[in-house]
């Protein structure tokens, strides 16, 4: 199982940003390309393919991490 820090690192790498517990909408890099990047990370690391709507429902980094569990 992936640790919390590993999950954060994967999210940070895919979004090319520093992560804090802010609203995703506050990040200027949070756009449709970021959603696709998160889908790719989850697919690559967890062999799952979440729907874009599942990603768009996430409001915080913590929400994204929960999708990885």
Predicted model as a PDB file, atoms N, CA, C, CB and O in Angstrom, pLDDT in the B-factor column:
MODEL        1                                                                  
ATOM      1  N   UNK A   1       0.846  -1.185   0.000  1.00 76.00           N  
ATOM      2  CA  UNK A   1       0.000   0.000   0.000  1.00 76.00           C  
ATOM      3  C   UNK A   1       0.889   1.245   0.000  1.00 76.00           C  
ATOM      4  CB  UNK A   1      -0.961   0.000   1.227  1.00 76.00           C  
ATOM      5  O   UNK A   1       1.938   1.269   0.644  1.00 76.00           O  
ATOM      6  N   UNK A   2       0.469   2.249  -0.709  1.00 76.00           N  
ATOM      7  CA  UNK A   2       1.219   3.482  -0.833  1.00 76.00           C  
ATOM      8  C   UNK A   2       1.037   4.350   0.415  1.00 76.00           C  
ATOM      9  CB  UNK A   2       0.784   4.246  -2.088  1.00 76.00           C  
ATOM     10  O   UNK A   2      -0.067   4.455   0.949  1.00 76.00           O  
ATOM     11  N   UNK A   3       2.119   4.966   0.870  1.00 82.00           N  
ATOM     12  CA  UNK A   3       2.048   5.836   2.041  1.00 82.00           C  
ATOM     13  C   UNK A   3       1.418   7.176   1.678  1.00 82.00           C  
ATOM     14  CB  UNK A   3       3.446   6.051   2.639  1.00 82.00           C  
ATOM     15  O   UNK A   3       1.273   7.517   0.505  1.00 82.00           O  
ATOM     16  N   UNK A   4       1.051   7.921   2.707  1.00 78.00           N  
ATOM     17  CA  UNK A   4       0.466   9.253   2.506  1.00 78.00           C  
ATOM     18  C   UNK A   4       1.427  10.139   1.716  1.00 78.00           C  
ATOM     19  CB  UNK A   4       0.126   9.912   3.867  1.00 78.00           C  
ATOM     20  O   UNK A   4       1.016  10.837   0.789  1.00 78.00           O  
ATOM     21  N   UNK A   5       2.700  10.107   2.086  1.00 79.00           N  
ATOM     22  CA  UNK A   5       3.695  10.942   1.420  1.00 79.00           C  
ATOM     23  C   UNK A   5       3.878  10.541  -0.041  1.00 79.00           C  
ATOM     24  CB  UNK A   5       5.029  10.857   2.154  1.00 79.00           C  
ATOM     25  O   UNK A   5       4.058  11.406  -0.898  1.00 79.00           O  
ATOM     26  N   UNK A   6       3.834   9.256  -0.332  1.00 83.00           N  
ATOM     27  CA  UNK A   6       3.949   8.798  -1.710  1.00 83.00           C  
ATOM     28  C   UNK A   6       2.752   9.271  -2.537  1.00 83.00           C  
ATOM     29  CB  UNK A   6       4.062   7.266  -1.758  1.00 83.00           C  
ATOM     30  O   UNK A   6       2.904   9.666  -3.693  1.00 83.00           O  
ATOM     31  N   UNK A   7       1.567   9.226  -1.937  1.00 80.00           N  
ATOM     32  CA  UNK A   7       0.369   9.721  -2.631  1.00 80.00           C  
ATOM     33  C   UNK A   7       0.496  11.203  -2.937  1.00 80.00           C  
ATOM     34  CB  UNK A   7      -0.892   9.465  -1.789  1.00 80.00           C  
ATOM     35  O   UNK A   7       0.216  11.644  -4.052  1.00 80.00           O  
ATOM     36  N   UNK A   8       0.926  11.978  -1.927  1.00 76.00           N  
ATOM     37  CA  UNK A   8       1.098  13.418  -2.126  1.00 76.00           C  
ATOM     38  C   UNK A   8       2.130  13.703  -3.214  1.00 76.00           C  
ATOM     39  CB  UNK A   8       1.519  14.093  -0.814  1.00 76.00           C  
ATOM     40  O   UNK A   8       1.941  14.588  -4.049  1.00 76.00           O  
ATOM     41  N   UNK A   9       3.215  12.946  -3.194  1.00 78.00           N  
ATOM     42  CA  UNK A   9       4.250  13.145  -4.195  1.00 78.00           C  
ATOM     43  C   UNK A   9       3.727  12.855  -5.595  1.00 78.00           C  
ATOM     44  CB  UNK A   9       5.453  12.266  -3.893  1.00 78.00           C  
ATOM     45  O   UNK A   9       4.039  13.591  -6.532  1.00 78.00           O  
ATOM     46  N   UNK A  10       2.944  11.805  -5.754  1.00 79.00           N  
ATOM     47  CA  UNK A  10       2.370  11.490  -7.063  1.00 79.00           C  
ATOM     48  C   UNK A  10       1.442  12.588  -7.548  1.00 79.00           C  
ATOM     49  CB  UNK A  10       1.619  10.172  -7.008  1.00 79.00           C  
ATOM     50  O   UNK A  10       1.456  12.949  -8.725  1.00 79.00           O  
ATOM     51  N   UNK A  11       0.638  13.118  -6.640  1.00 78.00           N  
ATOM     52  CA  UNK A  11      -0.265  14.216  -7.017  1.00 78.00           C  
ATOM     53  C   UNK A  11       0.547  15.448  -7.391  1.00 78.00           C  
ATOM     54  CB  UNK A  11      -1.249  14.549  -5.862  1.00 78.00           C  
ATOM     55  O   UNK A  11       0.277  16.090  -8.406  1.00 78.00           O  
ATOM     56  N   UNK A  12       1.543  15.781  -6.569  1.00 76.00           N  
ATOM     57  CA  UNK A  12       2.366  16.960  -6.829  1.00 76.00           C  
ATOM     58  C   UNK A  12       3.084  16.857  -8.167  1.00 76.00           C  
ATOM     59  CB  UNK A  12       3.380  17.154  -5.709  1.00 76.00           C  
ATOM     60  O   UNK A  12       3.146  17.828  -8.921  1.00 76.00           O  
ATOM     61  N   UNK A  13       3.627  15.678  -8.461  1.00 77.00           N  
ATOM     62  CA  UNK A  13       4.328  15.494  -9.727  1.00 77.00           C  
ATOM     63  C   UNK A  13       3.386  15.627 -10.914  1.00 77.00           C  
ATOM     64  CB  UNK A  13       5.011  14.139  -9.758  1.00 77.00           C  
ATOM     65  O   UNK A  13       3.741  16.234 -11.925  1.00 77.00           O  
ATOM     66  N   UNK A  14       2.202  15.069 -10.801  1.00 77.00           N  
ATOM     67  CA  UNK A  14       1.284  15.124 -11.938  1.00 77.00           C  
ATOM     68  C   UNK A  14       0.718  16.519 -12.150  1.00 77.00           C  
ATOM     69  CB  UNK A  14       0.151  14.139 -11.740  1.00 77.00           C  
ATOM     70  O   UNK A  14       0.371  16.879 -13.275  1.00 77.00           O  
ATOM     71  N   UNK A  15       0.622  17.303 -11.094  1.00 72.00           N  
ATOM     72  CA  UNK A  15       0.088  18.661 -11.220  1.00 72.00           C  
ATOM     73  C   UNK A  15       1.191  19.708 -11.319  1.00 72.00           C  
ATOM     74  CB  UNK A  15      -0.810  18.978 -10.038  1.00 72.00           C  
ATOM     75  O   UNK A  15       0.912  20.884 -11.554  1.00 72.00           O  
ATOM     76  N   UNK A  16       2.444  19.286 -11.141  1.00 69.00           N  
ATOM     77  CA  UNK A  16       3.594  20.186 -11.197  1.00 69.00           C  
ATOM     78  C   UNK A  16       3.410  21.378 -10.256  1.00 69.00           C  
ATOM     79  CB  UNK A  16       3.816  20.678 -12.632  1.00 69.00           C  
ATOM     80  O   UNK A  16       3.508  22.533 -10.669  1.00 69.00           O  
ATOM     81  N   UNK A  17       3.143  21.074  -8.988  1.00 63.00           N  
ATOM     82  CA  UNK A  17       2.926  22.134  -8.002  1.00 63.00           C  
ATOM     83  C   UNK A  17       3.287  21.652  -6.611  1.00 63.00           C  
ATOM     84  CB  UNK A  17       1.473  22.614  -8.032  1.00 63.00           C  
ATOM     85  O   UNK A  17       3.413  20.453  -6.366  1.00 63.00           O  
ATOM     86  N   UNK A  18       3.448  22.587  -5.719  1.00 61.00           N  
ATOM     87  CA  UNK A  18       3.617  22.288  -4.307  1.00 61.00           C  
ATOM     88  C   UNK A  18       2.231  22.016  -3.734  1.00 61.00           C  
ATOM     89  CB  UNK A  18       4.338  23.462  -3.546  1.00 61.00           C  
ATOM     90  O   UNK A  18       1.257  22.672  -4.103  1.00 61.00           O  
ATOM     91  N   UNK A  19       2.153  21.050  -2.837  1.00 63.00           N  
ATOM     92  CA  UNK A  19       0.845  20.693  -2.299  1.00 63.00           C  
ATOM     93  C   UNK A  19       0.668  21.136  -0.863  1.00 63.00           C  
ATOM     94  CB  UNK A  19       0.635  19.211  -2.396  1.00 63.00           C  
ATOM     95  O   UNK A  19       1.568  21.011  -0.033  1.00 63.00           O  
ATOM     96  N   UNK A  20      -0.482  21.643  -0.603  1.00 58.00           N  
ATOM     97  CA  UNK A  20      -0.930  21.972   0.738  1.00 58.00           C  
ATOM     98  C   UNK A  20      -2.390  21.579   0.793  1.00 58.00           C  
ATOM     99  CB  UNK A  20      -0.713  23.498   1.086  1.00 58.00           C  
ATOM    100  O   UNK A  20      -2.970  21.194  -0.222  1.00 58.00           O  
ATOM    101  N   UNK A  21      -2.983  21.672   1.949  1.00 65.00           N  
ATOM    102  CA  UNK A  21      -4.395  21.304   2.091  1.00 65.00           C  
ATOM    103  C   UNK A  21      -5.304  22.485   1.731  1.00 65.00           C  
ATOM    104  CB  UNK A  21      -4.684  20.827   3.534  1.00 65.00           C  
ATOM    105  O   UNK A  21      -6.092  22.948   2.557  1.00 65.00           O  
ATOM    106  N   UNK A  22      -5.187  22.954   0.515  1.00 72.00           N  
ATOM    107  CA  UNK A  22      -6.032  24.029   0.000  1.00 72.00           C  
ATOM    108  C   UNK A  22      -7.077  23.440  -0.940  1.00 72.00           C  
ATOM    109  CB  UNK A  22      -5.182  25.108  -0.728  1.00 72.00           C  
ATOM    110  O   UNK A  22      -7.012  22.270  -1.317  1.00 72.00           O  
ATOM    111  N   UNK A  23      -8.012  24.254  -1.298  1.00 82.00           N  
ATOM    112  CA  UNK A  23      -8.979  23.872  -2.316  1.00 82.00           C  
ATOM    113  C   UNK A  23      -8.233  23.726  -3.640  1.00 82.00           C  
ATOM    114  CB  UNK A  23     -10.139  24.924  -2.427  1.00 82.00           C  
ATOM    115  O   UNK A  23      -7.371  24.541  -3.968  1.00 82.00           O  
ATOM    116  N   UNK A  24      -8.567  22.689  -4.390  1.00 86.00           N  
ATOM    117  CA  UNK A  24      -7.917  22.478  -5.680  1.00 86.00           C  
ATOM    118  C   UNK A  24      -8.151  23.656  -6.619  1.00 86.00           C  
ATOM    119  CB  UNK A  24      -8.423  21.189  -6.323  1.00 86.00           C  
ATOM    120  O   UNK A  24      -7.280  23.998  -7.418  1.00 86.00           O  
ATOM    121  N   UNK A  25      -9.309  24.266  -6.526  1.00 86.00           N  
ATOM    122  CA  UNK A  25      -9.633  25.403  -7.393  1.00 86.00           C  
ATOM    123  C   UNK A  25      -8.698  26.588  -7.164  1.00 86.00           C  
ATOM    124  CB  UNK A  25     -11.073  25.838  -7.166  1.00 86.00           C  
ATOM    125  O   UNK A  25      -8.595  27.467  -8.019  1.00 86.00           O  
ATOM    126  N   UNK A  26      -8.010  26.620  -6.010  1.00 81.00           N  
ATOM    127  CA  UNK A  26      -7.078  27.713  -5.718  1.00 81.00           C  
ATOM    128  C   UNK A  26      -5.776  27.605  -6.509  1.00 81.00           C  
ATOM    129  CB  UNK A  26      -6.768  27.741  -4.236  1.00 81.00           C  
ATOM    130  O   UNK A  26      -5.045  28.589  -6.630  1.00 81.00           O  
ATOM    131  N   UNK A  27      -5.479  26.421  -7.049  1.00 80.00           N  
ATOM    132  CA  UNK A  27      -4.253  26.219  -7.816  1.00 80.00           C  
ATOM    133  C   UNK A  27      -4.477  26.615  -9.264  1.00 80.00           C  
ATOM    134  CB  UNK A  27      -3.784  24.755  -7.725  1.00 80.00           C  
ATOM    135  O   UNK A  27      -5.427  26.161  -9.901  1.00 80.00           O  
ATOM    136  N   UNK A  28      -3.603  27.460  -9.778  1.00 81.00           N  
ATOM    137  CA  UNK A  28      -3.769  27.886 -11.168  1.00 81.00           C  
ATOM    138  C   UNK A  28      -3.543  26.733 -12.140  1.00 81.00           C  
ATOM    139  CB  UNK A  28      -2.810  29.029 -11.489  1.00 81.00           C  
ATOM    140  O   UNK A  28      -4.011  26.790 -13.277  1.00 81.00           O  
ATOM    141  N   UNK A  29      -2.840  25.697 -11.716  1.00 82.00           N  
ATOM    142  CA  UNK A  29      -2.597  24.526 -12.572  1.00 82.00           C  
ATOM    143  C   UNK A  29      -3.758  23.538 -12.562  1.00 82.00           C  
ATOM    144  CB  UNK A  29      -1.331  23.817 -12.130  1.00 82.00           C  
ATOM    145  O   UNK A  29      -3.723  22.555 -13.302  1.00 82.00           O  
ATOM    146  N   UNK A  30      -4.782  23.770 -11.750  1.00 88.00           N  
ATOM    147  CA  UNK A  30      -5.902  22.829 -11.673  1.00 88.00           C  
ATOM    148  C   UNK A  30      -6.844  23.097 -12.843  1.00 88.00           C  
ATOM    149  CB  UNK A  30      -6.657  22.955 -10.305  1.00 88.00           C  
ATOM    150  O   UNK A  30      -7.659  24.019 -12.808  1.00 88.00           O  
ATOM    151  N   UNK A  31      -6.714  22.267 -13.880  1.00 91.00           N  
ATOM    152  CA  UNK A  31      -7.525  22.412 -15.083  1.00 91.00           C  
ATOM    153  C   UNK A  31      -7.774  21.028 -15.677  1.00 91.00           C  
ATOM    154  CB  UNK A  31      -6.831  23.348 -16.121  1.00 91.00           C  
ATOM    155  O   UNK A  31      -7.493  20.014 -15.037  1.00 91.00           O  
ATOM    156  N   UNK A  32      -8.292  20.989 -16.879  1.00 92.00           N  
ATOM    157  CA  UNK A  32      -8.623  19.698 -17.494  1.00 92.00           C  
ATOM    158  C   UNK A  32      -7.381  18.834 -17.714  1.00 92.00           C  
ATOM    159  CB  UNK A  32      -9.338  19.920 -18.825  1.00 92.00           C  
ATOM    160  O   UNK A  32      -7.462  17.608 -17.637  1.00 92.00           O  
ATOM    161  N   UNK A  33      -6.254  19.448 -17.981  1.00 91.00           N  
ATOM    162  CA  UNK A  33      -5.006  18.687 -18.151  1.00 91.00           C  
ATOM    163  C   UNK A  33      -4.595  18.071 -16.817  1.00 91.00           C  
ATOM    164  CB  UNK A  33      -3.866  19.598 -18.704  1.00 91.00           C  
ATOM    165  O   UNK A  33      -4.106  16.942 -16.788  1.00 91.00           O  
ATOM    166  N   UNK A  34      -4.782  18.786 -15.724  1.00 89.00           N  
ATOM    167  CA  UNK A  34      -4.465  18.256 -14.403  1.00 89.00           C  
ATOM    168  C   UNK A  34      -5.347  17.055 -14.086  1.00 89.00           C  
ATOM    169  CB  UNK A  34      -4.634  19.341 -13.329  1.00 89.00           C  
ATOM    170  O   UNK A  34      -4.879  16.067 -13.520  1.00 89.00           O  
ATOM    171  N   UNK A  35      -6.615  17.141 -14.448  1.00 92.00           N  
ATOM    172  CA  UNK A  35      -7.540  16.015 -14.225  1.00 92.00           C  
ATOM    173  C   UNK A  35      -7.045  14.789 -14.984  1.00 92.00           C  
ATOM    174  CB  UNK A  35      -8.991  16.382 -14.674  1.00 92.00           C  
ATOM    175  O   UNK A  35      -7.014  13.687 -14.438  1.00 92.00           O  
ATOM    176  N   UNK A  36      -6.660  14.981 -16.237  1.00 92.00           N  
ATOM    177  CA  UNK A  36      -6.130  13.871 -17.031  1.00 92.00           C  
ATOM    178  C   UNK A  36      -4.849  13.306 -16.414  1.00 92.00           C  
ATOM    179  CB  UNK A  36      -5.862  14.329 -18.470  1.00 92.00           C  
ATOM    180  O   UNK A  36      -4.628  12.095 -16.436  1.00 92.00           O  
ATOM    181  N   UNK A  37      -4.017  14.176 -15.871  1.00 89.00           N  
ATOM    182  CA  UNK A  37      -2.779  13.725 -15.219  1.00 89.00           C  
ATOM    183  C   UNK A  37      -3.075  12.876 -14.000  1.00 89.00           C  
ATOM    184  CB  UNK A  37      -1.920  14.921 -14.817  1.00 89.00           C  
ATOM    185  O   UNK A  37      -2.415  11.863 -13.771  1.00 89.00           O  
ATOM    186  N   UNK A  38      -4.061  13.281 -13.217  1.00 89.00           N  
ATOM    187  CA  UNK A  38      -4.445  12.509 -12.024  1.00 89.00           C  
ATOM    188  C   UNK A  38      -4.999  11.149 -12.442  1.00 89.00           C  
ATOM    189  CB  UNK A  38      -5.498  13.285 -11.177  1.00 89.00           C  
ATOM    190  O   UNK A  38      -4.676  10.131 -11.829  1.00 89.00           O  
ATOM    191  N   UNK A  39      -5.823  11.128 -13.473  1.00 92.00           N  
ATOM    192  CA  UNK A  39      -6.356   9.856 -13.975  1.00 92.00           C  
ATOM    193  C   UNK A  39      -5.201   8.946 -14.394  1.00 92.00           C  
ATOM    194  CB  UNK A  39      -7.328  10.093 -15.172  1.00 92.00           C  
ATOM    195  O   UNK A  39      -5.208   7.753 -14.088  1.00 92.00           O  
ATOM    196  N   UNK A  40      -4.218   9.501 -15.088  1.00 91.00           N  
ATOM    197  CA  UNK A  40      -3.071   8.712 -15.545  1.00 91.00           C  
ATOM    198  C   UNK A  40      -2.273   8.157 -14.374  1.00 91.00           C  
ATOM    199  CB  UNK A  40      -2.165   9.559 -16.434  1.00 91.00           C  
ATOM    200  O   UNK A  40      -1.840   7.005 -14.412  1.00 91.00           O  
ATOM    201  N   UNK A  41      -2.073   8.960 -13.338  1.00 87.00           N  
ATOM    202  CA  UNK A  41      -1.326   8.503 -12.161  1.00 87.00           C  
ATOM    203  C   UNK A  41      -2.067   7.368 -11.472  1.00 87.00           C  
ATOM    204  CB  UNK A  41      -1.096   9.666 -11.172  1.00 87.00           C  
ATOM    205  O   UNK A  41      -1.465   6.352 -11.124  1.00 87.00           O  
ATOM    206  N   UNK A  42      -3.356   7.534 -11.275  1.00 88.00           N  
ATOM    207  CA  UNK A  42      -4.139   6.489 -10.605  1.00 88.00           C  
ATOM    208  C   UNK A  42      -4.134   5.217 -11.451  1.00 88.00           C  
ATOM    209  CB  UNK A  42      -5.599   6.967 -10.350  1.00 88.00           C  
ATOM    210  O   UNK A  42      -4.042   4.112 -10.915  1.00 88.00           O  
ATOM    211  N   UNK A  43      -4.231   5.369 -12.760  1.00 91.00           N  
ATOM    212  CA  UNK A  43      -4.206   4.211 -13.642  1.00 91.00           C  
ATOM    213  C   UNK A  43      -2.851   3.500 -13.582  1.00 91.00           C  
ATOM    214  CB  UNK A  43      -4.518   4.635 -15.080  1.00 91.00           C  
ATOM    215  O   UNK A  43      -2.785   2.274 -13.489  1.00 91.00           O  
ATOM    216  N   UNK A  44      -1.787   4.277 -13.635  1.00 89.00           N  
ATOM    217  CA  UNK A  44      -0.438   3.704 -13.636  1.00 89.00           C  
ATOM    218  C   UNK A  44      -0.068   3.059 -12.301  1.00 89.00           C  
ATOM    219  CB  UNK A  44       0.575   4.777 -13.974  1.00 89.00           C  
ATOM    220  O   UNK A  44       0.481   1.958 -12.268  1.00 89.00           O  
ATOM    221  N   UNK A  45      -0.370   3.744 -11.209  1.00 85.00           N  
ATOM    222  CA  UNK A  45       0.063   3.279  -9.894  1.00 85.00           C  
ATOM    223  C   UNK A  45      -0.879   2.268  -9.265  1.00 85.00           C  
ATOM    224  CB  UNK A  45       0.214   4.443  -8.977  1.00 85.00           C  
ATOM    225  O   UNK A  45      -0.446   1.432  -8.472  1.00 85.00           O  
ATOM    226  N   UNK A  46      -2.172   2.330  -9.608  1.00 87.00           N  
ATOM    227  CA  UNK A  46      -3.164   1.491  -8.933  1.00 87.00           C  
ATOM    228  C   UNK A  46      -3.946   0.588  -9.884  1.00 87.00           C  
ATOM    229  CB  UNK A  46      -4.124   2.360  -8.175  1.00 87.00           C  
ATOM    230  O   UNK A  46      -4.821  -0.167  -9.459  1.00 87.00           O  
ATOM    231  N   UNK A  47      -3.622   0.673 -11.167  1.00 91.00           N  
ATOM    232  CA  UNK A  47      -4.290  -0.133 -12.183  1.00 91.00           C  
ATOM    233  C   UNK A  47      -5.814   0.031 -12.142  1.00 91.00           C  
ATOM    234  CB  UNK A  47      -3.922  -1.598 -12.003  1.00 91.00           C  
ATOM    235  O   UNK A  47      -6.567  -0.928 -12.310  1.00 91.00           O  
ATOM    236  N   UNK A  48      -6.235   1.263 -11.914  1.00 89.00           N  
ATOM    237  CA  UNK A  48      -7.658   1.626 -11.942  1.00 89.00           C  
ATOM    238  C   UNK A  48      -7.800   2.807 -12.875  1.00 89.00           C  
ATOM    239  CB  UNK A  48      -8.211   1.964 -10.504  1.00 89.00           C  
ATOM    240  O   UNK A  48      -6.844   3.548 -13.105  1.00 89.00           O  
ATOM    241  N   UNK A  49      -8.978   2.979 -13.403  1.00 90.00           N  
ATOM    242  CA  UNK A  49      -9.230   4.079 -14.325  1.00 90.00           C  
ATOM    243  C   UNK A  49     -10.443   4.865 -13.838  1.00 90.00           C  
ATOM    244  CB  UNK A  49      -9.451   3.557 -15.774  1.00 90.00           C  
ATOM    245  O   UNK A  49     -11.572   4.572 -14.233  1.00 90.00           O  
ATOM    246  N   UNK A  50     -10.212   5.872 -12.973  1.00 90.00           N  
ATOM    247  CA  UNK A  50     -11.349   6.655 -12.478  1.00 90.00           C  
ATOM    248  C   UNK A  50     -11.933   7.528 -13.576  1.00 90.00           C  
ATOM    249  CB  UNK A  50     -10.925   7.523 -11.291  1.00 90.00           C  
ATOM    250  O   UNK A  50     -11.225   7.951 -14.490  1.00 90.00           O  
ATOM    251  N   UNK A  51     -13.193   7.787 -13.480  1.00 93.00           N  
ATOM    252  CA  UNK A  51     -13.877   8.662 -14.433  1.00 93.00           C  
ATOM    253  C   UNK A  51     -13.529  10.115 -14.096  1.00 93.00           C  
ATOM    254  CB  UNK A  51     -15.432   8.432 -14.400  1.00 93.00           C  
ATOM    255  O   UNK A  51     -13.339  10.455 -12.928  1.00 93.00           O  
ATOM    256  N   UNK A  52     -13.448  10.950 -15.097  1.00 92.00           N  
ATOM    257  CA  UNK A  52     -13.124  12.369 -14.886  1.00 92.00           C  
ATOM    258  C   UNK A  52     -14.100  13.018 -13.910  1.00 92.00           C  
ATOM    259  CB  UNK A  52     -13.141  13.128 -16.223  1.00 92.00           C  
ATOM    260  O   UNK A  52     -13.708  13.892 -13.136  1.00 92.00           O  
ATOM    261  N   UNK A  53     -15.361  12.604 -13.938  1.00 94.00           N  
ATOM    262  CA  UNK A  53     -16.341  13.176 -13.003  1.00 94.00           C  
ATOM    263  C   UNK A  53     -15.976  12.877 -11.549  1.00 94.00           C  
ATOM    264  CB  UNK A  53     -17.744  12.633 -13.308  1.00 94.00           C  
ATOM    265  O   UNK A  53     -16.240  13.692 -10.665  1.00 94.00           O  
ATOM    266  N   UNK A  54     -15.371  11.711 -11.296  1.00 93.00           N  
ATOM    267  CA  UNK A  54     -14.924  11.389  -9.943  1.00 93.00           C  
ATOM    268  C   UNK A  54     -13.827  12.348  -9.495  1.00 93.00           C  
ATOM    269  CB  UNK A  54     -14.423   9.938  -9.872  1.00 93.00           C  
ATOM    270  O   UNK A  54     -13.804  12.784  -8.344  1.00 93.00           O  
ATOM    271  N   UNK A  55     -12.926  12.672 -10.406  1.00 92.00           N  
ATOM    272  CA  UNK A  55     -11.843  13.613 -10.098  1.00 92.00           C  
ATOM    273  C   UNK A  55     -12.419  15.012  -9.887  1.00 92.00           C  
ATOM    274  CB  UNK A  55     -10.781  13.628 -11.235  1.00 92.00           C  
ATOM    275  O   UNK A  55     -12.019  15.717  -8.960  1.00 92.00           O  
ATOM    276  N   UNK A  56     -13.350  15.410 -10.736  1.00 91.00           N  
ATOM    277  CA  UNK A  56     -13.928  16.754 -10.635  1.00 91.00           C  
ATOM    278  C   UNK A  56     -14.743  16.953  -9.362  1.00 91.00           C  
ATOM    279  CB  UNK A  56     -14.801  17.029 -11.838  1.00 91.00           C  
ATOM    280  O   UNK A  56     -14.931  18.088  -8.923  1.00 91.00           O  
ATOM    281  N   UNK A  57     -15.222  15.882  -8.773  1.00 93.00           N  
ATOM    282  CA  UNK A  57     -15.956  15.977  -7.507  1.00 93.00           C  
ATOM    283  C   UNK A  57     -15.025  16.301  -6.342  1.00 93.00           C  
ATOM    284  CB  UNK A  57     -16.701  14.673  -7.227  1.00 93.00           C  
ATOM    285  O   UNK A  57     -15.476  16.776  -5.299  1.00 93.00           O  
ATOM    286  N   UNK A  58     -13.743  16.048  -6.514  1.00 91.00           N  
ATOM    287  CA  UNK A  58     -12.760  16.311  -5.461  1.00 91.00           C  
ATOM    288  C   UNK A  58     -12.585  17.820  -5.287  1.00 91.00           C  
ATOM    289  CB  UNK A  58     -11.397  15.637  -5.794  1.00 91.00           C  
ATOM    290  O   UNK A  58     -12.429  18.562  -6.257  1.00 91.00           O  
ATOM    291  N   UNK A  59     -12.616  18.239  -4.061  1.00 89.00           N  
ATOM    292  CA  UNK A  59     -12.451  19.664  -3.759  1.00 89.00           C  
ATOM    293  C   UNK A  59     -11.074  19.981  -3.187  1.00 89.00           C  
ATOM    294  CB  UNK A  59     -13.521  20.114  -2.784  1.00 89.00           C  
ATOM    295  O   UNK A  59     -10.583  21.101  -3.326  1.00 89.00           O  
ATOM    296  N   UNK A  60     -10.443  18.982  -2.537  1.00 86.00           N  
ATOM    297  CA  UNK A  60      -9.147  19.189  -1.895  1.00 86.00           C  
ATOM    298  C   UNK A  60      -8.175  18.086  -2.297  1.00 86.00           C  
ATOM    299  CB  UNK A  60      -9.301  19.235  -0.361  1.00 86.00           C  
ATOM    300  O   UNK A  60      -8.564  17.080  -2.890  1.00 86.00           O  
ATOM    301  N   UNK A  61      -6.915  18.293  -1.967  1.00 83.00           N  
ATOM    302  CA  UNK A  61      -5.894  17.273  -2.190  1.00 83.00           C  
ATOM    303  C   UNK A  61      -6.248  16.015  -1.405  1.00 83.00           C  
ATOM    304  CB  UNK A  61      -4.491  17.794  -1.783  1.00 83.00           C  
ATOM    305  O   UNK A  61      -6.046  14.899  -1.884  1.00 83.00           O  
ATOM    306  N   UNK A  62      -6.767  16.195  -0.221  1.00 81.00           N  
ATOM    307  CA  UNK A  62      -7.171  15.060   0.601  1.00 81.00           C  
ATOM    308  C   UNK A  62      -8.221  14.212  -0.128  1.00 81.00           C  
ATOM    309  CB  UNK A  62      -7.723  15.548   1.957  1.00 81.00           C  
ATOM    310  O   UNK A  62      -8.175  12.983  -0.068  1.00 81.00           O  
ATOM    311  N   UNK A  63      -9.149  14.854  -0.803  1.00 86.00           N  
ATOM    312  CA  UNK A  63     -10.155  14.129  -1.587  1.00 86.00           C  
ATOM    313  C   UNK A  63      -9.492  13.288  -2.679  1.00 86.00           C  
ATOM    314  CB  UNK A  63     -11.162  15.115  -2.214  1.00 86.00           C  
ATOM    315  O   UNK A  63      -9.881  12.143  -2.911  1.00 86.00           O  
ATOM    316  N   UNK A  64      -8.494  13.860  -3.344  1.00 84.00           N  
ATOM    317  CA  UNK A  64      -7.778  13.119  -4.378  1.00 84.00           C  
ATOM    318  C   UNK A  64      -7.063  11.907  -3.788  1.00 84.00           C  
ATOM    319  CB  UNK A  64      -6.772  14.031  -5.088  1.00 84.00           C  
ATOM    320  O   UNK A  64      -7.045  10.833  -4.389  1.00 84.00           O  
ATOM    321  N   UNK A  65      -6.482  12.086  -2.620  1.00 81.00           N  
ATOM    322  CA  UNK A  65      -5.775  10.991  -1.971  1.00 81.00           C  
ATOM    323  C   UNK A  65      -6.736   9.850  -1.631  1.00 81.00           C  
ATOM    324  CB  UNK A  65      -5.067  11.489  -0.703  1.00 81.00           C  
ATOM    325  O   UNK A  65      -6.365   8.679  -1.710  1.00 81.00           O  
ATOM    326  N   UNK A  66      -7.945  10.187  -1.260  1.00 84.00           N  
ATOM    327  CA  UNK A  66      -8.924   9.152  -0.932  1.00 84.00           C  
ATOM    328  C   UNK A  66      -9.287   8.320  -2.162  1.00 84.00           C  
ATOM    329  CB  UNK A  66     -10.184   9.785  -0.337  1.00 84.00           C  
ATOM    330  O   UNK A  66      -9.610   7.140  -2.033  1.00 84.00           O  
ATOM    331  N   UNK A  67      -9.238   8.913  -3.336  1.00 82.00           N  
ATOM    332  CA  UNK A  67      -9.487   8.164  -4.562  1.00 82.00           C  
ATOM    333  C   UNK A  67      -8.403   7.116  -4.810  1.00 82.00           C  
ATOM    334  CB  UNK A  67      -9.574   9.114  -5.750  1.00 82.00           C  
ATOM    335  O   UNK A  67      -8.627   6.129  -5.510  1.00 82.00           O  
ATOM    336  N   UNK A  68      -7.235   7.343  -4.231  1.00 81.00           N  
ATOM    337  CA  UNK A  68      -6.114   6.434  -4.421  1.00 81.00           C  
ATOM    338  C   UNK A  68      -6.145   5.241  -3.463  1.00 81.00           C  
ATOM    339  CB  UNK A  68      -4.820   7.186  -4.251  1.00 81.00           C  
ATOM    340  O   UNK A  68      -5.316   4.337  -3.571  1.00 81.00           O  
ATOM    341  N   UNK A  69      -7.072   5.236  -2.554  1.00 79.00           N  
ATOM    342  CA  UNK A  69      -7.120   4.141  -1.582  1.00 79.00           C  
ATOM    343  C   UNK A  69      -7.879   2.968  -2.116  1.00 79.00           C  
ATOM    344  CB  UNK A  69      -7.742   4.597  -0.290  1.00 79.00           C  
ATOM    345  O   UNK A  69      -8.017   1.957  -1.428  1.00 79.00           O  
TER     346      UNK A  69                                                      
ENDMDL                                                                          
END                                                                             
